């Protein structure tokens, strides 16, 4: 074969787009439906059509792509379903903001024209994140791409709604819900973000009906008192036992309300007496149901006071608070106020303070659906990785509340309900009806609300495969194999998919759930634009290449531990990518006269010691990487490959191979080993770093498949390498390392004429002597003396090895007295710096006032100085020994 010359340096810009285009054109990501192949499938957590690739997406999809590529190479028929979510509230907000620039609102356009605008926006911008996933190397089965509002998924959504309605699991009712006055829609509990906020606790007097006294209640929301229908106390609270059953006159409005007893009242909060406002508080709503209390709604969907608020009607809720407090003060009802931290709920989309409101909504009864899903995890049919996440899953599932699925927006799956204006019948239908199913009347009014976005997402593992049709894809690939997602949507998405899968498919939707870490900045802080610490994955790909970013994320993705990511880390792994390229150049340059027949003629057992050593290390690496990939310990598999390639292959074997290649008796075997190890390593690395590995593979001779993506993932093989041989190779590396370290410490690296004595007895000395050429070449000394005894000479430094001793005579190259003085001066400076640092780090004021990053920096400096001090001490001991 002809000599292959690669460019001197690796340029990812010339490689990445080229190879992705080839993979797509050849449809290498598509499943084959080969009945002989085992099946592996995943559904992508569908990103919002409004989204762009952030670092969390990069981690999530890199891990999925790693699994998809690994399984394809390992002989599986792989389907990785891509797609996007319509993201109801988020997308509607984006389009409304665009309209506002033209001075328009959705009300100006009307529902149909507004939805047309949203679809136009989706067609223009909705696939942006899909193209960005391709930049990341995601090997999705793109012909299977779905959208949560495409025709097939819309049909599935209707079918599920209608079936749940027919089973009595969907109902409409008045219920207390989270309401966003800005987005003008209900929010699920999980869509509310809670923040501790400095507030006030006001103490109000509620006079008894007979004017014999009053009860003091404490509240953080005095404007809601206008909707009070009772005051509650604990039944065992002696302070109020005699008042239970009596009535109070509601301040400002004069309405008579009862004093009730309920065990949920905390006697320690405030005065132990609490106002009950069923229409505006979740706990009060439940309490009112238990006691048969009426509900009075005093705040409407716009955050404005209703007519039930009397003189405060029409005021904004926060303006009303000020007016109510002023009037309470003037009427003598406000006893006192005090500072108090309140936890306020905010809309997860727009940040507006949510309002608990009594509202007519659509709900799914969750308890009947939850039990099978609990059992699926409890009995191990579905496993979480790390296992600890299942506790969070159980905690939520065992305390599950009914799911409010209606949203008062226009963009989304419209609830398939029609109200008969003639007879009042609620018509639920899979197809748009023309007549009422009860009276046959044609006067039907369609439900205005749409379904919660997560309703369609809950069906994703089977709706994307063609359900409710019994498709070949559904039959072959359901249940899916693995779900890769983040912990924050275990409730939103994972649990609901399990419930829906169990209910509609009669089977779990996936067998394994891998919960990946949160990517934080290098200081462990959450990334945010306001902090200026966001790392843009597309920018990192542009600067360092996709493979460097991917490998960094995987190498840091330890189970159960957040990732501390910095640009320096990515740049560091860019050096690893360059190392692979440079090693590839060396290997390919040294295969120029290798023939295909040589592979059959070389018997591994006849290879020299270090060729069999590198093959044994390759074998161990294959076994380890496979085990860790199956256990989702991606970081450990990545780091094993890193150290095998850099330490074992590059730092040791390539240097040894240079010696072997000079020997005509060893050259062919060494070429075969270089080819085997390098080609298998490219295969092992491909799922982690697909672009550089595919590029190098294209130059490699004697390969089975044109594309690395289609190659088989390496499996362990037979290679004879005994424990005694392992000990011998480790010992030789120890000798070489010791000689190198002495030369480096004393700046003697270029000098080869350093007398070296290796002292040992028995068979080991002969075995080490057999590798003399390797030792002298790699340690860069002219020769080495193998002796059974050696009397130490003046000017020699010595090392006690795991087997034997090593002496190096430095007399010709080192002035020990001068070296000693130099080291003593350096030690003196270090000790002064360490003393000052120790005083600083022992100062409570410094530790209390200094920024944490400064403290950590000073600790790191102290540690580095102490390590250098230890090394100097060792060198001084060596000099003392050499001068005896």
C-alpha positions in Angstrom: 0.0 0.0 0.0 1.0 3.6 -0.6 2.1 5.9 2.2 -0.7 7.9 3.7 0.0 11.4 4.8 -2.5 13.3 6.9 -2.5 17.0 7.4 -0.2 18.1 10.2 -3.0 19.3 12.4 -6.7 18.4 12.8 -9.3 20.9 11.6 -12.8 20.0 12.8 -14.3 22.6 10.4 -13.2 20.6 7.4 -14.5 17.3 8.8 -17.7 17.7 10.8 -20.2 19.0 8.2 -18.7 16.7 5.5 -19.2 13.5 7.5 -22.7 14.4 8.8 -23.8 15.0 5.3 -22.4 11.6 4.2 -24.1 9.8 7.1 -27.5 11.4 6.3 -27.2 10.9 2.5 -26.5 7.2 3.1 -29.3 6.9 5.7 -27.0 5.3 8.2 -29.2 6.3 11.1 -32.3 4.6 9.9 -33.6 1.3 11.4 -33.5 -1.8 9.0 -36.3 -4.0 10.5 -33.9 -6.9 10.2 -35.6 -9.7 12.1 -32.3 -11.2 13.0 -31.2 -8.1 14.9 -32.2 -7.3 18.5 -34.0 -4.0 18.8 -32.9 -0.8 20.6 -35.1 2.3 20.6 -35.2 5.7 22.3 -37.4 8.7 22.0 -35.8 12.1 22.2 -37.1 14.4 25.0 -38.7 16.8 22.5 -37.2 20.2 22.7 -39.5 23.2 22.4 -39.9 24.6 18.9 -39.0 28.0 20.5 -35.7 26.6 21.8 -32.1 26.8 20.7 -29.4 24.4 21.8 -28.1 25.0 25.3 -25.6 23.1 27.3 -28.2 20.9 29.0 -29.5 19.9 25.5 -25.9 19.2 24.5 -25.3 16.9 27.4 -28.6 15.1 27.0 -28.3 14.5 23.3 -24.6 13.6 23.4 -25.5 10.8 25.9 -28.3 9.6 23.7 -26.1 9.7 20.6 -23.4 7.7 22.4 -26.0 5.0 23.2 -27.4 5.0 19.7 -24.0 4.7 18.0 -22.8 2.1 20.5 -25.9 -0.1 20.0 -25.8 0.2 16.2 -22.2 -0.9 16.2 -23.0 -3.7 18.6 -25.4 -5.3 16.2 -28.7 -3.8 17.3 -31.4 -2.4 14.9 -31.6 1.1 16.3 -34.5 3.6 16.2 -33.9 7.0 17.8 -37.0 9.0 17.3 -36.5 12.8 17.0 -39.1 15.5 17.3 -40.2 18.8 18.8 -42.8 19.9 21.2 -45.3 22.7 20.4 -44.7 24.3 23.8 -48.2 25.9 24.1 -47.6 28.9 26.4 -44.0 29.6 25.3 -44.7 29.6 21.6 -47.9 31.7 22.0 -45.9 34.2 24.0 -43.2 34.4 21.3 -45.7 35.1 18.5 -47.7 37.6 20.7 -44.4 39.5 21.3 -43.9 39.6 17.5 -47.4 40.9 17.0 -47.0 43.6 19.6 -44.2 45.1 17.6 -46.8 45.7 14.9 -49.2 47.1 17.5 -51.4 44.1 17.3 -52.7 41.5 19.8 -54.1 38.0 19.3 -57.6 39.4 20.1 -57.2 41.8 17.1 -56.6 38.8 14.8 -59.0 36.4 16.2 -58.3 32.7 16.9 -58.0 31.4 13.3 -55.8 34.1 12.0 -53.6 34.0 15.1 -53.1 30.3 14.8 -52.2 30.7 11.2 -49.5 33.2 12.3 -48.2 30.6 14.9 -48.0 27.9 12.2 -46.1 30.3 9.9 -43.7 31.1 12.7 -43.2 27.3 13.4 -42.5 26.6 9.8 -39.8 29.4 9.7 -38.1 28.9 13.0 -39.4 25.7 14.6 -36.7 23.4 13.2 -33.8 25.6 14.3 -32.9 23.3 17.2 -33.1 20.2 15.0 -30.4 21.7 12.7 -28.4 22.5 15.9 -28.7 18.9 17.1 -27.1 17.8 13.8 -24.1 20.1 14.5 -23.8 18.1 17.7 -23.6 14.9 15.7 -26.9 13.5 16.8 -27.6 10.3 14.8 -31.4 10.5 15.1 -33.6 8.5 12.7 -34.6 11.6 10.9 -37.2 10.1 8.6 -39.2 9.4 11.8 -39.2 13.0 13.0 -42.4 14.0 14.8 -44.1 17.1 16.1 -46.6 17.0 19.0 -49.2 18.7 16.8 -48.7 16.8 13.6 -51.7 14.9 12.2 -50.8 11.5 13.7 -50.1 12.8 17.2 -53.2 15.0 17.2 -55.2 11.9 16.4 -53.6 10.0 19.3 -54.3 12.9 21.7 -58.0 12.9 20.8 -58.2 9.1 21.2 -56.6 9.3 24.6 -58.9 12.1 25.8 -62.0 10.4 24.6 -61.0 7.0 26.0 -60.3 8.6 29.5 -63.6 10.4 29.3 -65.4 7.2 28.5 -63.7 5.5 31.4 -64.7 8.3 33.8 -61.2 9.4 34.3 -61.6 12.9 32.8 -64.1 15.3 34.4 -64.9 19.0 34.5 -65.3 20.7 37.8 -64.8 23.8 39.9 -61.4 23.6 41.5 -58.7 25.8 42.9 -56.0 26.1 40.4 -52.8 28.2 39.8 -53.7 31.0 37.5 -51.3 33.3 35.6 -53.1 36.7 35.0 -50.4 37.6 32.4 -50.6 34.4 30.3 -54.3 34.1 31.2 -54.2 30.4 31.7 -54.2 27.7 34.4 -50.8 26.3 35.4 -50.1 22.9 36.8 -48.5 22.8 40.2 -45.2 21.8 38.6 -45.3 24.9 36.3 -45.1 27.2 39.3 -41.7 28.4 40.4 -41.6 29.3 44.1 -39.3 32.0 45.5 -38.8 33.1 49.1 -39.6 36.8 49.2 -39.5 39.5 52.0 -43.1 40.3 52.9 -45.3 41.2 55.8 -47.6 39.4 58.2 -50.7 41.5 59.2 -52.7 40.8 62.3 -56.4 41.6 61.9 -59.3 41.8 64.4 -62.5 39.9 63.5 -65.3 41.0 65.9 -67.6 38.4 67.3 -71.3 38.7 66.2 -72.4 39.6 69.7 -69.7 42.3 70.1 -68.3 40.5 73.1 -64.8 40.5 71.8 -62.8 39.5 68.7 -60.5 36.9 67.3 -57.1 38.0 65.8 -56.1 36.3 62.6 -52.7 36.6 60.8 -52.5 36.9 57.0 -49.9 37.7 54.3 -52.6 38.5 51.8 -55.1 40.9 53.4 -56.9 41.7 50.1 -58.2 38.1 50.1 -60.0 38.6 53.4 -62.9 40.0 51.3 -63.5 36.4 50.2 -63.4 34.8 53.7 -66.2 32.4 54.5 -65.0 31.2 57.9 -62.2 31.5 60.5 -60.6 28.1 61.6 -58.9 27.0 64.8 -57.5 23.7 65.9 -60.1 21.6 67.8 -57.7 21.0 70.7 -56.6 24.7 71.0 -57.9 25.6 74.5 -57.8 29.3 73.6 -60.6 29.0 71.2 -62.6 25.9 72.2 -65.5 27.9 73.7 -65.8 30.0 70.5 -66.2 27.1 68.0 -69.6 27.4 66.3 -70.0 31.1 67.0 -70.0 33.7 64.3 -67.8 36.6 63.4 -68.5 39.8 61.5 -66.1 40.1 58.5 -64.3 43.5 58.7 -65.1 46.0 56.0 -67.9 44.0 54.4 -69.9 43.0 57.6 -70.7 39.4 56.3 -71.3 36.9 59.1 -68.9 33.9 59.0 -68.6 30.9 61.4 -65.7 29.8 63.6 -64.9 26.2 62.6 -62.5 23.6 64.0 -60.1 21.7 61.7 -57.0 19.6 62.5 -55.0 21.1 59.7 -54.7 24.4 61.5 -51.3 25.0 62.9 -51.7 26.5 66.5 -48.2 27.8 66.3 -48.7 30.0 63.2 -49.7 33.6 64.0 -52.4 33.5 66.6 -53.5 30.0 65.9 -56.7 31.3 64.2 -56.6 31.4 60.4 -59.0 33.0 57.8 -60.6 30.6 55.4 -60.8 31.9 51.8 -61.8 28.8 49.7 -61.7 30.6 46.3 -58.1 31.8 46.7 -56.2 29.2 48.7 -55.5 25.5 48.1 -55.7 24.4 51.8 -58.8 26.6 52.4 -60.5 25.0 49.3 -60.1 21.5 50.8 -61.2 22.7 54.2 -64.3 24.3 52.8 -65.3 21.0 51.1 -65.0 19.2 54.4 -67.1 21.8 56.2 -69.6 22.7 53.4 -68.5 26.3 53.3 -69.4 28.5 50.3 -66.7 30.0 48.1 -66.6 33.7 47.3 -64.4 34.7 44.3 -63.1 38.3 44.9 -60.2 38.3 42.3 -60.8 37.6 38.7 -58.6 36.0 35.9 -57.1 39.4 35.1 -55.9 39.9 38.7 -58.7 42.5 39.3 -61.1 42.6 42.2 -64.6 41.3 41.4 -68.0 42.8 42.3 -67.9 40.4 45.3 -65.1 42.6 46.7 -67.6 45.4 47.3 -66.1 48.9 47.3 -62.8 47.5 46.0 -64.3 46.1 42.8 -62.3 47.0 39.7 -59.0 47.6 41.5 -55.9 45.6 40.7 -55.2 43.0 43.4 -52.1 44.7 44.7 -53.7 48.2 44.6 -56.6 46.7 46.5 -54.2 45.4 49.2 -53.1 48.9 49.9 -56.7 50.2 50.1 -57.8 47.3 52.3 -55.0 47.9 54.7 -55.7 51.6 54.8 -59.4 51.0 55.6 -58.6 48.3 58.2 -56.3 50.7 59.9 -58.8 53.5 59.9 -61.6 51.1 61.1 -59.4 49.9 64.0 -59.2 46.3 62.7 -55.4 46.3 62.0 -53.7 45.3 65.2 -50.1 45.2 64.0 -47.8 44.2 61.1 -44.4 42.4 61.2 -41.7 41.4 58.7 -42.3 37.9 57.4 -40.7 35.8 54.6 -43.4 34.6 52.2 -43.0 32.0 49.4 -44.5 33.4 46.3 -45.4 31.3 43.2 -44.4 32.7 39.8 -45.4 31.6 36.3 -42.6 29.5 34.9 -42.9 31.3 31.6 -43.4 35.0 32.2 -42.5 35.4 35.9 -45.9 36.9 37.0 -47.0 36.2 40.5 -49.6 33.4 40.2 -53.1 33.7 41.7 -54.8 30.7 43.3 -58.3 30.9 41.8 -61.5 28.9 41.9 -62.2 28.0 38.3 -64.0 25.5 36.1 -61.3 23.3 34.5 -60.8 19.9 33.0 -59.0 17.3 35.1 -57.7 13.7 34.9 -58.2 11.5 37.9 -54.6 10.4 38.6 -54.8 7.9 41.4 -56.2 5.0 39.3 -53.5 5.6 36.7 -50.7 6.0 39.3 -50.9 2.6 41.0 -49.7 0.5 38.0 -47.0 3.0 37.3 -45.8 2.8 40.9 -45.7 -1.0 40.7 -43.7 -0.9 37.5 -40.9 0.8 39.2 -41.4 -0.9 42.6 -41.1 -4.4 41.1 -38.1 -3.4 38.9 -39.7 -3.5 35.5 -38.4 0.1 35.1 -35.1 1.0 36.6 -33.7 4.4 37.4 -30.0 5.3 37.0 -28.9 6.5 39.5 -31.3 4.4 41.6 -31.9 7.1 44.2 -34.1 9.1 41.8 -36.9 6.5 42.1 -37.5 7.8 45.7 -38.4 11.2 44.3 -40.7 9.4 41.8 -42.4 7.4 44.5 -42.8 10.5 46.8 -44.7 12.3 44.1 -46.7 9.4 42.7 -47.9 8.2 46.1 -49.2 11.7 46.9 -50.5 12.5 43.5 -53.3 15.0 42.9 -55.7 15.2 40.0 -54.1 16.8 36.9 -55.6 20.0 35.6 -55.2 19.6 31.8 -57.0 22.6 30.5 -55.2 25.8 29.4 -56.8 29.1 28.5 -54.7 29.7 25.4 -55.2 29.2 21.7 -52.0 27.4 20.6 -52.3 23.7 21.4 -54.6 20.7 21.1 -58.1 22.0 21.4 -60.1 20.0 23.9 -62.4 17.8 21.8 -65.6 18.9 23.6 -68.7 20.5 22.2 -71.5 22.0 24.4 -75.1 21.7 23.1 -76.7 25.2 23.5 -80.1 23.5 23.2 -80.0 20.8 25.9 -76.7 21.5 27.7 -75.2 18.1 26.8 -71.4 17.8 26.8 -70.4 16.1 23.6 -66.9 14.4 23.6 -65.9 13.1 20.2 -63.0 11.8 18.2 -64.4 13.6 15.1 -65.9 17.1 15.0 -69.7 16.5 15.5 -72.4 18.2 13.5 -75.3 17.3 15.9 -75.7 16.8 19.6 -75.5 13.2 20.6 -78.4 13.7 23.1 -81.0 15.8 21.4 -79.8 15.9 17.8 -79.6 19.7 17.8 -77.1 21.5 15.6 -76.4 24.4 17.9 -73.0 23.3 19.2 -70.3 25.4 20.8 -66.7 24.2 20.8 -64.7 24.2 24.0 -62.3 27.2 23.9 -59.5 25.7 26.0 -56.6 23.6 24.8 -54.8 20.8 26.5 -51.8 21.1 28.7 -48.7 20.7 26.6 -47.6 17.8 28.7 -50.7 15.9 27.8 -49.4 15.2 24.3 -45.9 14.7 25.6 -47.1 12.0 27.9 -48.0 9.8 24.9 -44.7 10.4 23.1 -43.2 6.8 23.4 -46.1 5.2 21.6 -47.8 8.1 19.7 -44.5 8.7 17.8 -44.5 5.0 16.7 -47.9 5.3 15.1 -50.4 4.5 17.8 -53.4 4.2 17.8 -52.7 2.4 14.5 -51.0 -1.1 15.0 -47.9 -0.1 13.0 -44.9 -2.3 12.2 -42.8 0.3 14.0 -44.9 0.1 17.2 -44.7 -3.7 17.2 -40.9 -3.7 16.6 -39.8 -0.9 18.9 -42.2 -0.6 21.8 -41.5 -0.6 24.6 -38.4 1.6 24.1 -35.2 0.7 25.6 -33.9 3.7 27.5 -35.1 7.2 28.3 -32.4 9.8 28.9 -33.6 13.0 30.6 -33.0 15.4 33.5 -34.4 15.2 37.0 -36.5 18.3 36.8 -39.1 16.6 34.5 -39.4 13.3 36.4 -42.9 14.6 37.5 -43.8 16.6 34.3 -43.0 13.9 31.8 -41.4 10.6 33.0 -44.1 9.7 35.5 -46.9 10.7 33.1 -45.4 8.6 30.2 -45.2 5.6 32.5 -48.9 6.0 33.5 -50.1 6.5 29.9 -48.0 3.7 28.6 -49.3 1.2 31.2 -52.9 2.4 30.6 -53.0 2.5 26.8 -50.4 0.0 25.7 -50.6 -2.4 28.7 -46.9 -2.2 28.9 -44.2 0.1 30.3 -42.9 2.7 27.8 -39.2 2.2 28.5 -37.1 -0.2 30.6 -34.5 2.1 31.9 -34.4 5.8 32.8 -31.1 7.5 32.9 -31.2 10.8 34.8 -28.3 13.0 33.8 -26.6 15.7 35.9 -27.2 19.4 35.8 -24.4 21.4 34.0 -23.1 24.2 36.2 -20.3 26.6 35.8 -16.8 25.9 37.1 -17.7 27.3 40.5 -20.7 25.0 40.8 -23.2 27.8 40.2 -26.3 27.4 38.0 -25.7 29.0 34.6 -27.8 32.0 33.7 -27.6 34.9 31.3 -27.9 37.4 34.1 -24.8 36.0 35.8 -22.9 36.0 32.5 -21.7 32.4 33.1 -23.5 30.6 30.3 -21.4 28.4 28.0 -22.9 28.2 24.5 -22.4 24.8 23.0 -22.5 26.1 19.5 -19.8 28.6 20.3 -17.7 25.8 21.8 -18.2 23.6 18.7 -17.0 26.6 16.6 -13.9 27.2 18.7 -12.9 23.7 19.7 -14.8 21.3 17.5 -17.8 19.1 18.3 -15.7 16.1 19.5 -13.9 18.1 22.2 -17.2 19.4 23.6 -18.8 15.9 23.5 -15.9 14.2 25.2 -15.7 16.8 27.9 -19.4 16.5 28.7 -19.2 12.7 28.8 -16.0 12.6 30.8 -17.6 14.8 33.5 -21.0 13.0 33.5 -20.7 11.0 36.7 -23.9 9.5 38.0 -25.6 11.6 40.7 -23.1 14.5 40.6 -23.6 17.8 38.8 -21.1 18.8 36.2 -18.7 21.7 36.8 -17.9 22.9 33.3 -15.4 25.4 32.2 -14.1 26.5 28.8 -10.6 25.4 30.0 -11.9 21.8 30.4 -13.2 21.8 26.8 -9.9 23.2 25.6 -8.0 20.6 27.6 -9.9 17.7 25.8 -9.2 19.5 22.5 -5.6 18.4 23.2 -6.8 14.8 23.5 -8.5 15.1 20.1 -5.2 16.5 18.7 -3.3 13.6 20.3 -5.5 11.1 18.5 -4.8 12.9 15.2 -1.1 12.9 15.7 -1.1 9.2 16.8 -3.1 8.5 13.6 -0.4 10.3 11.5 2.3 8.1 13.0 0.4 4.9 12.6 -0.6 5.5 9.0 2.9 6.6 8.1 4.3 3.3 9.4 1.8 1.0 7.6 3.0 1.9 4.1 4.5 -1.5 3.2 2.0 -3.6 5.2 0.0 -6.2 3.2 -3.3 -7.8 3.9 -1.8 -11.2 4.0 0.4 -10.2 6.9 -2.6 -10.2 9.3 -3.1 -13.9 8.8 0.6 -14.8 9.0 1.2 -13.1 12.4 0.5 -15.2 15.4 -0.1 -13.1 18.5 1.7 -15.5 20.8 4.9 -15.0 18.9 4.9 -11.2 19.3 7.5 -9.5 21.6 6.6 -8.7 25.2 5.3 -5.1 24.8 3.2 -5.9 21.7 1.4 -8.5 23.7 1.3 -6.1 26.6 -0.6 -3.4 24.5 -3.0 -6.0 23.1 -3.7 -7.2 26.7 -4.4 -3.6 27.8 -6.7 -3.2 24.7 -8.5 -6.3 25.7 -9.0 -5.1 29.3 -10.2 -1.7 28.0 -12.8 -3.3 25.7 -14.2 -5.3 28.6 -14.2 -2.3 31.0 -15.8 0.1 28.5 -18.5 -2.3 27.5 -19.4 -3.0 31.2 -19.5 0.7 32.0 -21.6 1.6 29.0 -24.2 -1.0 30.0 -24.2 0.4 33.5 -24.6 4.0 32.3 -21.3 5.0 33.9 -20.3 7.0 30.9 -17.6 9.1 32.6 -15.7 6.0 33.7 -15.8 4.5 30.2 -14.6 7.8 28.7 -11.8 8.1 31.2 -10.6 4.5 30.7 -10.4 5.2 26.9 -8.6 8.4 27.5 -5.9 6.8 29.7 -5.6 3.7 27.6 -5.0 5.8 24.4 -2.9 8.6 25.9 -0.9 6.7 28.6 -0.7 3.1 27.4 -0.7 3.5 23.6 0.8 6.9 22.9 3.2 7.5 25.8 4.5 3.9 26.0 3.7 1.7 23.0 4.2 4.1 20.2 7.7 4.9 21.6 8.4 1.2 22.0 7.1 0.5 18.4 9.7 2.9 17.1 12.3 0.5 18.4 10.5 -2.6 17.1 10.1 -1.1 13.7 13.8 -0.8 13.3 14.2 -4.6 13.7 13.3 -6.4 10.5 12.3 -9.5 12.5 9.8 -7.5 14.5 8.6 -5.0 12.0 5.6 -6.9 10.4 4.2 -8.0 13.7 4.5 -4.4 15.1 2.7 -3.0 12.1 -0.1 -5.5 12.5 -0.4 -4.6 16.2 -0.4 -0.9 15.4 -3.2 -1.4 12.9 -5.2 -3.6 15.3 -4.9 -1.4 18.4 -5.5 1.8 16.5 -8.5 0.5 14.5 -10.1 -1.0 17.6 -9.5 2.2 19.5 -11.2 4.2 16.8 -14.2 1.9 17.1 -14.3 2.2 20.8 -14.1 6.0 20.7 -16.5 6.5 17.8 -19.7 6.7 19.9 -18.0 9.4 22.1 -16.2 11.4 19.3 -17.7 10.4 16.0 -16.2 13.0 13.6 -12.4 12.6 14.1 -12.8 8.8 14.4 -14.7 8.6 11.1 -12.2 10.9 9.4 -9.2 8.8 10.5 -11.1 5.6 9.7 -11.4 6.7 6.1 -7.6 6.7 5.7 -7.1 3.4 7.4 -6.2 0.4 5.1 -7.6 -3.1 5.3 -10.9 -2.2 7.0 -14.1 -4.2 6.7 -16.7 -1.4 6.3 -16.4 1.9 4.5 -18.0 3.8 7.3 -16.9 3.4 10.9 -20.5 3.9 12.0 -21.3 0.5 10.4 -18.4 -1.4 12.0 -18.8 -3.8 14.8 -18.1 -2.6 18.3 -14.9 -4.4 19.6 -15.3 -7.5 21.7 -12.6 -9.2 23.8 -10.3 -11.6 22.2 -7.7 -14.3 23.1 -4.3 -12.9 24.0 -1.7 -14.8 26.1 -0.2 -12.5 28.7 0.6 -13.9 32.1 0.6 -12.1 35.5 4.4 -12.6 35.6 4.7 -10.8 32.3 2.4 -8.0 33.6 4.7 -7.6 36.6 7.8 -7.5 34.3 6.4 -4.8 32.1 5.3 -2.7 35.1 8.8 -3.1 36.5 10.5 -2.0 33.3 8.2 1.0 33.1 9.2 1.8 36.7 12.9 1.7 35.8 12.4 4.0 32.7 10.3 6.4 34.7 12.8 6.6 37.6 15.7 7.4 35.1 13.5 10.0 33.3 12.5 11.6 36.6 16.1 12.0 37.8 17.1 13.6 34.5 14.1 15.9 34.6 14.6 17.0 38.2 18.2 17.9 37.7 17.7 19.3 34.1 19.9 16.6 32.6 17.4 15.5 29.9 19.8 15.8 26.8 22.6 13.9 28.5 22.8 10.2 27.6 26.2 9.4 29.1 24.9 8.8 32.6 26.2 5.5 34.2 23.2 3.4 35.3 23.3 0.3 37.4 20.4 -2.0 37.8 20.8 -4.4 40.7 18.9 -7.6 41.1 19.3 -11.4 41.3 17.9 -14.5 39.8 15.8 -14.9 36.7 14.3 -11.4 36.9 17.7 -9.7 36.0 17.9 -11.8 32.8 14.3 -10.9 31.9 15.0 -7.2 32.4 18.2 -7.5 30.4 16.3 -8.9 27.5 14.5 -5.5 27.3 17.7 -3.4 27.5 17.2 -1.8 24.1 13.7 -0.6 25.2 15.0 0.7 28.5 18.0 2.6 27.1 16.0 4.1 24.2 13.0 5.3 26.2 15.1 6.6 29.1 17.6 8.1 26.7 20.8 6.7 28.3 23.7 5.0 26.4 23.7 1.8 28.3 22.7 0.1 31.5 24.7 -2.2 33.7 22.9 -5.3 35.0 24.6 -6.5 38.1 23.8 -8.7 41.1 25.8 -6.5 43.5 26.9 -2.9 43.4 28.8 -0.8 46.0 27.4 2.7 46.0 29.9 5.3 44.7 30.1 9.0 45.6 27.9 11.1 43.3 25.3 8.4 42.8 21.6 8.7 43.5 19.7 5.5 44.3 16.1 4.2 44.0 14.6 1.2 45.7 12.3 -0.3 43.1 9.5 -2.8 43.6 12.1 -5.4 42.5 15.8 -4.5 42.7 17.6 -1.2 43.0 18.7 1.5 40.6 21.8 3.7 40.8 22.6 6.7 38.6 26.0 8.4 38.7 25.6 12.1 38.2 29.2 13.2 39.0 30.0 14.3 35.5 26.9 16.4 35.1 26.0 17.9 38.5 27.7 20.2 41.0 26.0 18.8 44.1 27.1 21.6 46.4 25.7 24.3 44.0 22.5 22.2 43.5 22.1 21.9 47.2 22.4 25.7 47.8 20.0 26.4 45.0 17.4 24.0 46.5 17.9 25.4 50.0 17.3 29.0 48.7 14.1 27.9 46.9 13.0 26.1 50.1 13.5 29.2 52.1 11.3 31.3 49.8 8.6 28.6 49.8 8.5 28.4 53.6 8.1 32.2 53.8 5.2 32.1 51.3 3.6 29.2 53.1 3.8 30.9 56.4 2.1 34.0 55.1 -0.6 31.9 53.4 -1.2 29.8 56.5 -1.7 33.0 58.6 -4.2 34.3 56.1 -6.1 31.0 55.9 -6.2 30.8 59.6 -7.6 34.3 60.0 -11.4 34.1 60.6 -12.0 37.6 59.2 -10.4 36.7 55.9 -12.4 33.5 55.7 -15.6 35.4 56.5 -15.1 38.4 54.2 -13.1 37.1 51.2 -14.9 35.8 48.1 -15.0 32.0 48.0 -13.0 31.9 44.7 -10.2 33.9 46.4 -10.1 31.5 49.4 -10.0 28.5 47.0 -7.2 30.1 45.0 -5.1 30.7 48.1 -5.7 27.1 49.3 -4.7 25.8 45.9 -1.5 27.9 46.0 -0.7 26.6 49.5 -1.2 23.0 48.4 1.1 23.5 45.3 3.8 25.1 47.5 3.6 22.2 50.0 4.0 19.6 47.2 7.0 21.4 45.8 8.5 21.6 49.4 8.1 17.8 49.7 9.9 17.3 46.3 12.7 19.6 47.3 13.1 17.7 50.6 13.4 14.5 48.7 15.9 15.9 46.3 18.0 17.2 49.2 18.0 13.7 50.8 19.1 12.3 47.5 22.0 14.8 47.3 23.0 14.0 50.9 23.0 10.3 50.0 25.0 10.9 46.8 27.6 12.9 48.6 28.4 10.3 51.2 
